[in-house]
Amino acid sequence: MADDIDEKPRDGTVRYCSFCQKRQDDVEKLIAGPGPSLFVCNECVDLLWDICHPRDDGDEQKISADETALRDVYLRLVELETDVKSMLVRIEERAQAPQAGRRQVIEQLVKERRTRPPDP
């Protein structure tokens, strides 16, 4: 059975974790193993626990969902950029017509945009 080693050896020997090589003074606990010089620190026990018992909290699914949402936002921004460029071209075309004033052109384009069916 393993024992916590909280006190330093009387002979001045420095004990180390057999896994990470941290000194007994550098960790919270050092646990004795089955051999006379085998020890494991609390930090390595925690790390090994996490490796052997991975959390199933949906982190990967959340990342996947976040990536999907970001991709959707990006695609929507590309669509909006295309719409704005198209609108600017139409403004330029209509502004060059002698009978059209800039204000009328802009008002007509805004009206067209409002009456257009919503994007899916």
TALIN-V379399 format. One record per helix or strand. SS is the DSSP state (alpha for helix, beta for strand). FROM is the first residue (numbers start at 0). LEN is the number of residues. Records with the same first field share a line. If there is no record, write none. Layout:
# TALIN-V379399
SS->FROM-LEN + FROM-LEN
This chain:
# TALIN-V379399
beta->3-2 + 15-1 + 22-1 + 29-3 + 38-3
alpha->23-3 + 41-11 + 58-38 + 101-14
